[in-house]
């Protein structure tokens, strides 16, 4: 952000938060940094493909099912865009998996079973897991789906929460003032200008900030609603009969 301030640029903070959450999620899940948050704010094909997929899935909910299935069968319209986006997602994640397999073969990576998970990404843990009964170690398709699931879950939820939180704080100056006072009271003056991660002990003392974040999540939850659909008119789950609405 120093680069933006020094050059007097105007940025969309929602886009910045989305880039930040995508980078951190990708690093956490795959161990690789896509560099979405570099100073040039480049367009990343993987992130763009995720946006397209989410938009098309929403569109499917508001048009007749027979229509979007026909478009998919003909491979035209937004369903053609969906096919192209899926190819991009699958290709990028498959590349990550292949690179990780090569990396694991060429270096000695400790298993999480040795109680040393520091700095190890989820993909490494997944690929080094040896569960012979499930035969997971060579299933690249399952590994790809696991990676995509975590990346989709982590990106938009965090960016949405941060965006609403920032907007609420900006529109309520008294809340911003109290957050600043709490931070000043819990951070040493000599460290106020130092960029570092907060410790768990420091975070536990920021009760007002925690309350503000919780209130933002209550008012504007990242996933405000969800839809479910039964595969049949009547289904039985753990012995309980459920009728489709």
Secondary structure, 3 states (H helix, E strand, C coil): CHHHHHHCCCCCHHHHHHHHHHHHHHHHHHCCCCCCCCCCCCCCHHHHHHHHHHHHHHHHHHCCHHHHHHHHHHCCHHHHHHHHHHHHHHHHHHHHHHHHHHHHHHCCCCCHHHCCCCCCCHHHHHHHCCCCCCCCCCCHHHHHHHHHHHHHHHHHHHHHHHHHHHHHHHHCHHHHHHHHHHHHHHCCHHHCCCCCCCCHHHHHCCHHHHHHHHHHHHHCCCCCCCCCCCCCCEEEECCEEEECC
